[in-house]
Amino acid sequence: MTGPYWLGRDEACEVALAANNVSRRHASIEIVPDGLQITDVSSNGTLVNNFVLRKATRIVPSNSVTLTTGAYVVSVRESS
């Protein structure tokens, strides 16, 4: 499955993060031909490999990425 995989406060997200400064659906990750596509839909933004992403999409040309939202640091790695 290529996604999208959701991070957020909502229990329906694939990665549920229980914190008030995390939006219900904070950000999504999707596997695309060029790497990993990260989309931030939150009010507070997401750090993507230390790059601030706010209400935008970024493609990381890699099979791994580190996302920071609120007090959480999430490492994502595409498995083969």
PDB file with one MODEL, atoms N, CA, C and O in Angstrom:
MODEL        1
ATOM      1  N   MET A   1       0.840  -1.180   0.000  1.00  0.00           N
ATOM      2  CA  MET A   1       0.000   0.000   0.000  1.00  0.00           C
ATOM      3  C   MET A   1       0.886   1.245   0.000  1.00  0.00           C
ATOM      4  O   MET A   1       1.876   1.300   0.729  1.00  0.00           O
ATOM      5  N   THR A   2       0.539   2.230  -0.801  1.00  0.00           N
ATOM      6  CA  THR A   2       1.364   3.424  -0.930  1.00  0.00           C
ATOM      7  C   THR A   2       0.871   4.587  -0.083  1.00  0.00           C
ATOM      8  O   THR A   2       1.558   5.604   0.005  1.00  0.00           O
ATOM      9  N   GLY A   3      -0.277   4.475   0.534  1.00  0.00           N
ATOM     10  CA  GLY A   3      -0.804   5.528   1.389  1.00  0.00           C
ATOM     11  C   GLY A   3      -1.949   6.250   0.719  1.00  0.00           C
ATOM     12  O   GLY A   3      -2.438   5.789  -0.312  1.00  0.00           O
ATOM     13  N   PRO A   4      -2.384   7.345   1.258  1.00  0.00           N
ATOM     14  CA  PRO A   4      -1.694   8.087   2.302  1.00  0.00           C
ATOM     15  C   PRO A   4      -1.860   7.468   3.681  1.00  0.00           C
ATOM     16  O   PRO A   4      -2.872   6.839   3.990  1.00  0.00           O
ATOM     17  N   TYR A   5      -0.838   7.666   4.494  1.00  0.00           N
ATOM     18  CA  TYR A   5      -0.836   7.282   5.894  1.00  0.00           C
ATOM     19  C   TYR A   5      -0.937   8.574   6.690  1.00  0.00           C
ATOM     20  O   TYR A   5      -0.171   9.508   6.454  1.00  0.00           O
ATOM     21  N   TRP A   6      -1.871   8.639   7.626  1.00  0.00           N
ATOM     22  CA  TRP A   6      -2.120   9.873   8.363  1.00  0.00           C
ATOM     23  C   TRP A   6      -1.500   9.855   9.748  1.00  0.00           C
ATOM     24  O   TRP A   6      -1.506   8.830  10.429  1.00  0.00           O
ATOM     25  N   LEU A   7      -0.961  11.002  10.163  1.00  0.00           N
ATOM     26  CA  LEU A   7      -0.506  11.257  11.524  1.00  0.00           C
ATOM     27  C   LEU A   7      -1.444  12.306  12.101  1.00  0.00           C
ATOM     28  O   LEU A   7      -1.769  13.291  11.437  1.00  0.00           O
ATOM     29  N   GLY A   8      -1.874  12.094  13.329  1.00  0.00           N
ATOM     30  CA  GLY A   8      -2.735  13.087  13.947  1.00  0.00           C
ATOM     31  C   GLY A   8      -3.300  12.616  15.257  1.00  0.00           C
ATOM     32  O   GLY A   8      -3.018  11.507  15.711  1.00  0.00           O
ATOM     33  N   ARG A   9      -4.099  13.464  15.861  1.00  0.00           N
ATOM     34  CA  ARG A   9      -4.701  13.182  17.163  1.00  0.00           C
ATOM     35  C   ARG A   9      -5.869  12.210  17.051  1.00  0.00           C
ATOM     36  O   ARG A   9      -6.189  11.525  18.022  1.00  0.00           O
ATOM     37  N   ASP A  10      -6.512  12.135  15.890  1.00  0.00           N
ATOM     38  CA  ASP A  10      -7.664  11.248  15.683  1.00  0.00           C
ATOM     39  C   ASP A  10      -7.217   9.786  15.762  1.00  0.00           C
ATOM     40  O   ASP A  10      -6.215   9.404  15.157  1.00  0.00           O
ATOM     41  N   GLU A  11      -7.955   8.983  16.500  1.00  0.00           N
ATOM     42  CA  GLU A  11      -7.621   7.560  16.647  1.00  0.00           C
ATOM     43  C   GLU A  11      -7.704   6.806  15.327  1.00  0.00           C
ATOM     44  O   GLU A  11      -7.146   5.714  15.214  1.00  0.00           O
ATOM     45  N   ALA A  12      -8.387   7.358  14.321  1.00  0.00           N
ATOM     46  CA  ALA A  12      -8.487   6.713  13.011  1.00  0.00           C
ATOM     47  C   ALA A  12      -7.204   6.875  12.188  1.00  0.00           C
ATOM     48  O   ALA A  12      -7.046   6.214  11.162  1.00  0.00           O
ATOM     49  N   CYS A  13      -6.294   7.741  12.623  1.00  0.00           N
ATOM     50  CA  CYS A  13      -5.024   7.927  11.916  1.00  0.00           C
ATOM     51  C   CYS A  13      -4.149   6.686  12.086  1.00  0.00           C
ATOM     52  O   CYS A  13      -4.201   6.015  13.116  1.00  0.00           O
ATOM     53  N   GLU A  14      -3.359   6.394  11.081  1.00  0.00           N
ATOM     54  CA  GLU A  14      -2.438   5.256  11.174  1.00  0.00           C
ATOM     55  C   GLU A  14      -1.435   5.460  12.306  1.00  0.00           C
ATOM     56  O   GLU A  14      -1.031   4.502  12.965  1.00  0.00           O
ATOM     57  N   VAL A  15      -1.034   6.713  12.530  1.00  0.00           N
ATOM     58  CA  VAL A  15      -0.144   7.049  13.647  1.00  0.00           C
ATOM     59  C   VAL A  15      -0.885   8.078  14.500  1.00  0.00           C
ATOM     60  O   VAL A  15      -0.950   9.256  14.150  1.00  0.00           O
ATOM     61  N   ALA A  16      -1.441   7.620  15.621  1.00  0.00           N
ATOM     62  CA  ALA A  16      -2.200   8.500  16.516  1.00  0.00           C
ATOM     63  C   ALA A  16      -1.253   9.127  17.537  1.00  0.00           C
ATOM     64  O   ALA A  16      -0.517   8.425  18.230  1.00  0.00           O
ATOM     65  N   LEU A  17      -1.282  10.458  17.621  1.00  0.00           N
ATOM     66  CA  LEU A  17      -0.411  11.210  18.516  1.00  0.00           C
ATOM     67  C   LEU A  17      -1.290  12.011  19.474  1.00  0.00           C
ATOM     68  O   LEU A  17      -1.947  12.969  19.067  1.00  0.00           O
ATOM     69  N   ALA A  18      -1.299  11.620  20.734  1.00  0.00           N
ATOM     70  CA  ALA A  18      -2.199  12.211  21.718  1.00  0.00           C
ATOM     71  C   ALA A  18      -1.584  13.461  22.346  1.00  0.00           C
ATOM     72  O   ALA A  18      -0.924  13.394  23.383  1.00  0.00           O
ATOM     73  N   ALA A  19      -1.815  14.607  21.689  1.00  0.00           N
ATOM     74  CA  ALA A  19      -1.342  15.886  22.235  1.00  0.00           C
ATOM     75  C   ALA A  19      -2.231  17.001  21.700  1.00  0.00           C
ATOM     76  O   ALA A  19      -2.685  16.949  20.558  1.00  0.00           O
ATOM     77  N   ASN A  20      -2.474  18.004  22.528  1.00  0.00           N
ATOM     78  CA  ASN A  20      -3.340  19.105  22.130  1.00  0.00           C
ATOM     79  C   ASN A  20      -2.774  19.944  20.992  1.00  0.00           C
ATOM     80  O   ASN A  20      -3.542  20.562  20.255  1.00  0.00           O
ATOM     81  N   ASN A  21      -1.449  19.984  20.827  1.00  0.00           N
ATOM     82  CA  ASN A  21      -0.864  20.781  19.750  1.00  0.00           C
ATOM     83  C   ASN A  21      -0.676  19.987  18.460  1.00  0.00           C
ATOM     84  O   ASN A  21       0.016  20.438  17.548  1.00  0.00           O
ATOM     85  N   VAL A  22      -1.289  18.809  18.380  1.00  0.00           N
ATOM     86  CA  VAL A  22      -1.328  18.000  17.163  1.00  0.00           C
ATOM     87  C   VAL A  22      -2.755  18.040  16.646  1.00  0.00           C
ATOM     88  O   VAL A  22      -3.695  17.774  17.395  1.00  0.00           O
ATOM     89  N   SER A  23      -2.923  18.372  15.372  1.00  0.00           N
ATOM     90  CA  SER A  23      -4.263  18.428  14.782  1.00  0.00           C
ATOM     91  C   SER A  23      -4.849  17.034  14.648  1.00  0.00           C
ATOM     92  O   SER A  23      -4.124  16.039  14.653  1.00  0.00           O
ATOM     93  N   ARG A  24      -6.175  16.970  14.528  1.00  0.00           N
ATOM     94  CA  ARG A  24      -6.832  15.662  14.383  1.00  0.00           C
ATOM     95  C   ARG A  24      -6.259  14.895  13.193  1.00  0.00           C
ATOM     96  O   ARG A  24      -5.932  13.715  13.319  1.00  0.00           O
ATOM     97  N   ARG A  25      -6.139  15.537  12.069  1.00  0.00           N
ATOM     98  CA  ARG A  25      -5.434  15.004  10.898  1.00  0.00           C
ATOM     99  C   ARG A  25      -4.340  16.012  10.608  1.00  0.00           C
ATOM    100  O   ARG A  25      -4.586  17.040   9.977  1.00  0.00           O
ATOM    101  N   HIS A  26      -3.154  15.726  11.061  1.00  0.00           N
ATOM    102  CA  HIS A  26      -2.062  16.691  11.049  1.00  0.00           C
ATOM    103  C   HIS A  26      -1.298  16.685   9.719  1.00  0.00           C
ATOM    104  O   HIS A  26      -1.114  17.726   9.089  1.00  0.00           O
ATOM    105  N   ALA A  27      -0.865  15.503   9.313  1.00  0.00           N
ATOM    106  CA  ALA A  27      -0.063  15.385   8.090  1.00  0.00           C
ATOM    107  C   ALA A  27      -0.231  13.986   7.506  1.00  0.00           C
ATOM    108  O   ALA A  27      -0.574  13.034   8.207  1.00  0.00           O
ATOM    109  N   SER A  28       0.021  13.893   6.200  1.00  0.00           N
ATOM    110  CA  SER A  28      -0.041  12.579   5.558  1.00  0.00           C
ATOM    111  C   SER A  28       1.285  12.275   4.873  1.00  0.00           C
ATOM    112  O   SER A  28       2.039  13.172   4.495  1.00  0.00           O
ATOM    113  N   ILE A  29       1.539  10.983   4.727  1.00  0.00           N
ATOM    114  CA  ILE A  29       2.739  10.488   4.045  1.00  0.00           C
ATOM    115  C   ILE A  29       2.267   9.532   2.966  1.00  0.00           C
ATOM    116  O   ILE A  29       1.414   8.675   3.200  1.00  0.00           O
ATOM    117  N   GLU A  30       2.835   9.694   1.783  1.00  0.00           N
ATOM    118  CA  GLU A  30       2.462   8.820   0.674  1.00  0.00           C
ATOM    119  C   GLU A  30       3.724   8.450  -0.108  1.00  0.00           C
ATOM    120  O   GLU A  30       4.602   9.285  -0.322  1.00  0.00           O
ATOM    121  N   ILE A  31       3.797   7.192  -0.530  1.00  0.00           N
ATOM    122  CA  ILE A  31       4.910   6.738  -1.352  1.00  0.00           C
ATOM    123  C   ILE A  31       4.594   7.113  -2.795  1.00  0.00           C
ATOM    124  O   ILE A  31       3.557   6.725  -3.333  1.00  0.00           O
ATOM    125  N   VAL A  32       5.493   7.869  -3.413  1.00  0.00           N
ATOM    126  CA  VAL A  32       5.340   8.291  -4.806  1.00  0.00           C
ATOM    127  C   VAL A  32       6.598   7.874  -5.564  1.00  0.00           C
ATOM    128  O   VAL A  32       7.606   7.543  -4.939  1.00  0.00           O
ATOM    129  N   PRO A  33       6.562   7.882  -6.900  1.00  0.00           N
ATOM    130  CA  PRO A  33       7.734   7.438  -7.656  1.00  0.00           C
ATOM    131  C   PRO A  33       9.035   8.176  -7.325  1.00  0.00           C
ATOM    132  O   PRO A  33      10.117   7.600  -7.441  1.00  0.00           O
ATOM    133  N   ASP A  34       8.940   9.450  -6.911  1.00  0.00           N
ATOM    134  CA  ASP A  34      10.140  10.242  -6.633  1.00  0.00           C
ATOM    135  C   ASP A  34      10.602  10.189  -5.184  1.00  0.00           C
ATOM    136  O   ASP A  34      11.602  10.819  -4.841  1.00  0.00           O
ATOM    137  N   GLY A  35       9.895   9.446  -4.317  1.00  0.00           N
ATOM    138  CA  GLY A  35      10.278   9.358  -2.914  1.00  0.00           C
ATOM    139  C   GLY A  35       9.071   9.315  -2.008  1.00  0.00           C
ATOM    140  O   GLY A  35       8.134   8.557  -2.258  1.00  0.00           O
ATOM    141  N   LEU A  36       9.079  10.118  -0.956  1.00  0.00           N
ATOM    142  CA  LEU A  36       7.972  10.192  -0.009  1.00  0.00           C
ATOM    143  C   LEU A  36       7.343  11.578  -0.082  1.00  0.00           C
ATOM    144  O   LEU A  36       8.035  12.591   0.024  1.00  0.00           O
ATOM    145  N   GLN A  37       6.043  11.612  -0.260  1.00  0.00           N
ATOM    146  CA  GLN A  37       5.322  12.877  -0.331  1.00  0.00           C
ATOM    147  C   GLN A  37       4.691  13.166   1.021  1.00  0.00           C
ATOM    148  O   GLN A  37       3.905  12.367   1.530  1.00  0.00           O
ATOM    149  N   ILE A  38       5.035  14.309   1.602  1.00  0.00           N
ATOM    150  CA  ILE A  38       4.520  14.723   2.896  1.00  0.00           C
ATOM    151  C   ILE A  38       3.589  15.904   2.664  1.00  0.00           C
ATOM    152  O   ILE A  38       3.962  16.872   2.001  1.00  0.00           O
ATOM    153  N   THR A  39       2.377  15.824   3.210  1.00  0.00           N
ATOM    154  CA  THR A  39       1.425  16.924   3.103  1.00  0.00           C
ATOM    155  C   THR A  39       1.005  17.346   4.503  1.00  0.00           C
ATOM    156  O   THR A  39       0.497  16.537   5.279  1.00  0.00           O
ATOM    157  N   ASP A  40       1.221  18.617   4.818  1.00  0.00           N
ATOM    158  CA  ASP A  40       0.811  19.165   6.108  1.00  0.00           C
ATOM    159  C   ASP A  40      -0.529  19.868   5.927  1.00  0.00           C
ATOM    160  O   ASP A  40      -0.675  20.724   5.055  1.00  0.00           O
ATOM    161  N   VAL A  41      -1.503  19.506   6.753  1.00  0.00           N
ATOM    162  CA  VAL A  41      -2.825  20.151   6.727  1.00  0.00           C
ATOM    163  C   VAL A  41      -3.161  20.721   8.101  1.00  0.00           C
ATOM    164  O   VAL A  41      -4.325  21.002   8.385  1.00  0.00           O
ATOM    165  N   SER A  42      -2.169  20.890   8.942  1.00  0.00           N
ATOM    166  CA  SER A  42      -2.372  21.291  10.336  1.00  0.00           C
ATOM    167  C   SER A  42      -2.370  22.811  10.506  1.00  0.00           C
ATOM    168  O   SER A  42      -2.080  23.565   9.577  1.00  0.00           O
ATOM    169  N   SER A  43      -2.701  23.224  11.715  1.00  0.00           N
ATOM    170  CA  SER A  43      -2.625  24.637  12.075  1.00  0.00           C
ATOM    171  C   SER A  43      -1.216  25.033  12.501  1.00  0.00           C
ATOM    172  O   SER A  43      -0.828  26.192  12.354  1.00  0.00           O
ATOM    173  N   ASN A  44      -0.451  24.087  13.024  1.00  0.00           N
ATOM    174  CA  ASN A  44       0.856  24.392  13.602  1.00  0.00           C
ATOM    175  C   ASN A  44       2.046  24.074  12.709  1.00  0.00           C
ATOM    176  O   ASN A  44       3.157  24.518  12.996  1.00  0.00           O
ATOM    177  N   GLY A  45       1.844  23.324  11.644  1.00  0.00           N
ATOM    178  CA  GLY A  45       2.944  22.951  10.764  1.00  0.00           C
ATOM    179  C   GLY A  45       3.662  21.696  11.237  1.00  0.00           C
ATOM    180  O   GLY A  45       3.413  21.185  12.329  1.00  0.00           O
ATOM    181  N   THR A  46       4.555  21.216  10.389  1.00  0.00           N
ATOM    182  CA  THR A  46       5.326  20.004  10.634  1.00  0.00           C
ATOM    183  C   THR A  46       6.757  20.248  10.181  1.00  0.00           C
ATOM    184  O   THR A  46       6.979  20.850   9.130  1.00  0.00           O
ATOM    185  N   LEU A  47       7.721  19.794  10.953  1.00  0.00           N
ATOM    186  CA  LEU A  47       9.110  19.822  10.507  1.00  0.00           C
ATOM    187  C   LEU A  47       9.370  18.544   9.721  1.00  0.00           C
ATOM    188  O   LEU A  47       9.141  17.441  10.218  1.00  0.00           O
ATOM    189  N   VAL A  48       9.845  18.700   8.505  1.00  0.00           N
ATOM    190  CA  VAL A  48      10.168  17.567   7.641  1.00  0.00           C
ATOM    191  C   VAL A  48      11.674  17.609   7.415  1.00  0.00           C
ATOM    192  O   VAL A  48      12.171  18.460   6.677  1.00  0.00           O
ATOM    193  N   ASN A  49      12.401  16.692   8.050  1.00  0.00           N
ATOM    194  CA  ASN A  49      13.875  16.726   7.998  1.00  0.00           C
ATOM    195  C   ASN A  49      14.379  18.131   8.324  1.00  0.00           C
ATOM    196  O   ASN A  49      15.264  18.647   7.642  1.00  0.00           O
ATOM    197  N   ASN A  50      13.818  18.753   9.367  1.00  0.00           N
ATOM    198  CA  ASN A  50      14.183  20.088   9.855  1.00  0.00           C
ATOM    199  C   ASN A  50      13.779  21.230   8.919  1.00  0.00           C
ATOM    200  O   ASN A  50      14.236  22.358   9.106  1.00  0.00           O
ATOM    201  N   PHE A  51      12.937  20.969   7.922  1.00  0.00           N
ATOM    202  CA  PHE A  51      12.379  21.994   7.037  1.00  0.00           C
ATOM    203  C   PHE A  51      10.932  22.235   7.465  1.00  0.00           C
ATOM    204  O   PHE A  51      10.160  21.284   7.581  1.00  0.00           O
ATOM    205  N   VAL A  52      10.555  23.490   7.701  1.00  0.00           N
ATOM    206  CA  VAL A  52       9.199  23.794   8.143  1.00  0.00           C
ATOM    207  C   VAL A  52       8.229  23.669   6.972  1.00  0.00           C
ATOM    208  O   VAL A  52       8.420  24.277   5.918  1.00  0.00           O
ATOM    209  N   LEU A  53       7.185  22.868   7.177  1.00  0.00           N
ATOM    210  CA  LEU A  53       6.144  22.669   6.170  1.00  0.00           C
ATOM    211  C   LEU A  53       4.830  23.112   6.787  1.00  0.00           C
ATOM    212  O   LEU A  53       4.421  22.576   7.817  1.00  0.00           O
ATOM    213  N   ARG A  54       4.153  24.095   6.167  1.00  0.00           N
ATOM    214  CA  ARG A  54       2.876  24.599   6.673  1.00  0.00           C
ATOM    215  C   ARG A  54       1.875  24.635   5.535  1.00  0.00           C
ATOM    216  O   ARG A  54       2.060  25.342   4.545  1.00  0.00           O
ATOM    217  N   LYS A  55       0.800  23.852   5.694  1.00  0.00           N
ATOM    218  CA  LYS A  55      -0.288  23.834   4.707  1.00  0.00           C
ATOM    219  C   LYS A  55       0.262  23.684   3.292  1.00  0.00           C
ATOM    220  O   LYS A  55      -0.129  24.416   2.383  1.00  0.00           O
ATOM    221  N   ALA A  56       1.166  22.732   3.116  1.00  0.00           N
ATOM    222  CA  ALA A  56       1.831  22.531   1.831  1.00  0.00           C
ATOM    223  C   ALA A  56       2.232  21.071   1.693  1.00  0.00           C
ATOM    224  O   ALA A  56       2.090  20.272   2.618  1.00  0.00           O
ATOM    225  N   THR A  57       2.738  20.751   0.504  1.00  0.00           N
ATOM    226  CA  THR A  57       3.212  19.401   0.205  1.00  0.00           C
ATOM    227  C   THR A  57       4.673  19.476  -0.205  1.00  0.00           C
ATOM    228  O   THR A  57       5.092  20.405  -0.895  1.00  0.00           O
ATOM    229  N   ARG A  58       5.440  18.487   0.228  1.00  0.00           N
ATOM    230  CA  ARG A  58       6.853  18.404  -0.142  1.00  0.00           C
ATOM    231  C   ARG A  58       7.175  16.949  -0.463  1.00  0.00           C
ATOM    232  O   ARG A  58       6.740  16.036   0.239  1.00  0.00           O
ATOM    233  N   ILE A  59       7.934  16.748  -1.523  1.00  0.00           N
ATOM    234  CA  ILE A  59       8.405  15.403  -1.857  1.00  0.00           C
ATOM    235  C   ILE A  59       9.856  15.293  -1.406  1.00  0.00           C
ATOM    236  O   ILE A  59      10.706  16.091  -1.799  1.00  0.00           O
ATOM    237  N   VAL A  60      10.121  14.294  -0.579  1.00  0.00           N
ATOM    238  CA  VAL A  60      11.471  14.023  -0.094  1.00  0.00           C
ATOM    239  C   VAL A  60      12.030  12.908  -0.967  1.00  0.00           C
ATOM    240  O   VAL A  60      11.520  11.788  -0.928  1.00  0.00           O
ATOM    241  N   PRO A  61      13.074  13.190  -1.757  1.00  0.00           N
ATOM    242  CA  PRO A  61      13.611  12.190  -2.676  1.00  0.00           C
ATOM    243  C   PRO A  61      14.453  11.145  -1.950  1.00  0.00           C
ATOM    244  O   PRO A  61      15.661  11.035  -2.158  1.00  0.00           O
ATOM    245  N   SER A  62      13.785  10.391  -1.104  1.00  0.00           N
ATOM    246  CA  SER A  62      14.456   9.415  -0.259  1.00  0.00           C
ATOM    247  C   SER A  62      13.429   8.371   0.149  1.00  0.00           C
ATOM    248  O   SER A  62      12.233   8.556  -0.076  1.00  0.00           O
ATOM    249  N   ASN A  63      13.882   7.285   0.744  1.00  0.00           N
ATOM    250  CA  ASN A  63      12.936   6.298   1.257  1.00  0.00           C
ATOM    251  C   ASN A  63      12.791   6.408   2.769  1.00  0.00           C
ATOM    252  O   ASN A  63      12.222   5.525   3.411  1.00  0.00           O
ATOM    253  N   SER A  64      13.319   7.518   3.347  1.00  0.00           N
ATOM    254  CA  SER A  64      13.139   7.748   4.784  1.00  0.00           C
ATOM    255  C   SER A  64      13.028   9.246   5.053  1.00  0.00           C
ATOM    256  O   SER A  64      13.552  10.071   4.305  1.00  0.00           O
ATOM    257  N   VAL A  65      12.326   9.576   6.148  1.00  0.00           N
ATOM    258  CA  VAL A  65      12.114  10.966   6.506  1.00  0.00           C
ATOM    259  C   VAL A  65      11.856  11.039   8.011  1.00  0.00           C
ATOM    260  O   VAL A  65      11.355  10.087   8.610  1.00  0.00           O
ATOM    261  N   THR A  66      12.204  12.180   8.615  1.00  0.00           N
ATOM    262  CA  THR A  66      11.898  12.422  10.014  1.00  0.00           C
ATOM    263  C   THR A  66      10.918  13.584  10.096  1.00  0.00           C
ATOM    264  O   THR A  66      11.171  14.667   9.567  1.00  0.00           O
ATOM    265  N   LEU A  67       9.788  13.340  10.772  1.00  0.00           N
ATOM    266  CA  LEU A  67       8.756  14.354  10.952  1.00  0.00           C
ATOM    267  C   LEU A  67       8.707  14.734  12.419  1.00  0.00           C
ATOM    268  O   LEU A  67       8.748  13.868  13.292  1.00  0.00           O
ATOM    269  N   THR A  68       8.621  16.031  12.693  1.00  0.00           N
ATOM    270  CA  THR A  68       8.478  16.510  14.066  1.00  0.00           C
ATOM    271  C   THR A  68       7.206  17.332  14.140  1.00  0.00           C
ATOM    272  O   THR A  68       7.026  18.294  13.393  1.00  0.00           O
ATOM    273  N   THR A  69       6.328  16.939  15.051  1.00  0.00           N
ATOM    274  CA  THR A  69       5.093  17.664  15.283  1.00  0.00           C
ATOM    275  C   THR A  69       4.809  17.671  16.776  1.00  0.00           C
ATOM    276  O   THR A  69       4.763  16.619  17.414  1.00  0.00           O
ATOM    277  N   GLY A  70       4.623  18.849  17.322  1.00  0.00           N
ATOM    278  CA  GLY A  70       4.464  18.940  18.771  1.00  0.00           C
ATOM    279  C   GLY A  70       5.700  18.371  19.439  1.00  0.00           C
ATOM    280  O   GLY A  70       6.824  18.693  19.054  1.00  0.00           O
ATOM    281  N   ALA A  71       5.497  17.531  20.435  1.00  0.00           N
ATOM    282  CA  ALA A  71       6.612  16.908  21.158  1.00  0.00           C
ATOM    283  C   ALA A  71       7.049  15.589  20.522  1.00  0.00           C
ATOM    284  O   ALA A  71       7.933  14.915  21.051  1.00  0.00           O
ATOM    285  N   TYR A  72       6.448  15.215  19.406  1.00  0.00           N
ATOM    286  CA  TYR A  72       6.718  13.922  18.787  1.00  0.00           C
ATOM    287  C   TYR A  72       7.715  14.033  17.642  1.00  0.00           C
ATOM    288  O   TYR A  72       7.675  14.974  16.849  1.00  0.00           O
ATOM    289  N   VAL A  73       8.605  13.059  17.573  1.00  0.00           N
ATOM    290  CA  VAL A  73       9.511  12.892  16.445  1.00  0.00           C
ATOM    291  C   VAL A  73       9.221  11.506  15.870  1.00  0.00           C
ATOM    292  O   VAL A  73       9.354  10.491  16.555  1.00  0.00           O
ATOM    293  N   VAL A  74       8.820  11.486  14.596  1.00  0.00           N
ATOM    294  CA  VAL A  74       8.429  10.242  13.945  1.00  0.00           C
ATOM    295  C   VAL A  74       9.381   9.981  12.787  1.00  0.00           C
ATOM    296  O   VAL A  74       9.497  10.804  11.879  1.00  0.00           O
ATOM    297  N   SER A  75      10.056   8.850  12.815  1.00  0.00           N
ATOM    298  CA  SER A  75      10.917   8.442  11.706  1.00  0.00           C
ATOM    299  C   SER A  75      10.150   7.470  10.825  1.00  0.00           C
ATOM    300  O   SER A  75       9.572   6.495  11.303  1.00  0.00           O
ATOM    301  N   VAL A  76      10.157   7.754   9.535  1.00  0.00           N
ATOM    302  CA  VAL A  76       9.434   6.920   8.570  1.00  0.00           C
ATOM    303  C   VAL A  76      10.441   6.375   7.578  1.00  0.00           C
ATOM    304  O   VAL A  76      11.274   7.105   7.042  1.00  0.00           O
ATOM    305  N   ARG A  77      10.347   5.090   7.349  1.00  0.00           N
ATOM    306  CA  ARG A  77      11.230   4.430   6.399  1.00  0.00           C
ATOM    307  C   ARG A  77      10.411   3.486   5.548  1.00  0.00           C
ATOM    308  O   ARG A  77       9.679   2.649   6.076  1.00  0.00           O
ATOM    309  N   GLU A  78      10.525   3.609   4.237  1.00  0.00           N
ATOM    310  CA  GLU A  78       9.830   2.723   3.315  1.00  0.00           C
ATOM    311  C   GLU A  78      10.462   1.343   3.405  1.00  0.00           C
ATOM    312  O   GLU A  78      11.681   1.203   3.301  1.00  0.00           O
ATOM    313  N   SER A  79       9.637   0.331   3.598  1.00  0.00           N
ATOM    314  CA  SER A  79      10.170  -1.030   3.650  1.00  0.00           C
ATOM    315  C   SER A  79      10.132  -1.625   2.244  1.00  0.00           C
ATOM    316  O   SER A  79       9.319  -1.234   1.406  1.00  0.00           O
ATOM    317  N   SER A  80      11.009  -2.555   2.013  1.00  0.00           N
ATOM    318  CA  SER A  80      11.049  -3.168   0.673  1.00  0.00           C
ATOM    319  C   SER A  80      10.331  -4.484   0.647  1.00  0.00           C
ATOM    320  O   SER A  80      10.267  -5.133  -0.397  1.00  0.00           O
TER     321      SER A  80
ENDMDL
END
